Amino acid sequence: MEFFNSIFFYFLFILFSYLIGSVPFGYLFSKYVSKIDIREIGSGNIGTTNVLRTANKLTALLTLFFDTLKGFAPVWISLQFSSELFIYVAIFALLGHMYPIWLKFNGGKGVATFLGLIFAISIYSGFLFILSWIIIAIIFRKSSVSSLSATLFSSIYIIFYNPNLTFLLIMTLGLIITKHRENIIRIYKNTEPNIKI
C-alpha cells in the first residue's frame, strides 16, 4: 500500500493520464471508419465538432464517447487512491488531449475530455454541462459558444460546492479558453460558423 502513496506512483499515474489523454480518437476513427484524415478537412481539429462536420455521425459519436472516457477514467480511478492526485491527473489528461505526443502536440480543444473529468468529480456538474450546452446551442447555434459557456457554468457550479477545486477549474478553464482563442476572435467578428440543430 505504501507504493500507491509514493511520489513514484503519483508520477507514473500522471504520466499514464497524459498518454491516455493523448490518444487521438477523432483522428483514428476518422481514418479507419470514415477513411479520411480529419486534420486535412474543415478546421483541421481532431475534436468532435470537426469530425461531425466532415465525417459521418457514427464517427462523431465514437469520438465524443472516447474523448469523454479518457477524461473520466483516469480521474475516477485516481480518486480511489488520493484526494489530491486526481487534480493533477485531470490537468494532464486534458493536456494530453490538447497536446498529444502522437500528433506532434497538435490536438483538440478539450471540451469532451473536460466533460469526462467533471463527470468523475461530480455527476451533477456533468449533467449541468450537457444541459447548458444544449440550451445555448439552440439559442446561438454555435458550438464554440455552447462549449465555452457550458465549461464556465459547470466550473462555477463545482467551485461553489467545493472551493478546494478552484485551482483545478481555473487551470482547465484557462486551457480551454486558450485553445478556443481563434473561435473567440471569430465570435467577436461574427464570422463563427453555425451548427445545425
Beta strands, then each sheet from edge to edge (+ up, - down):
end
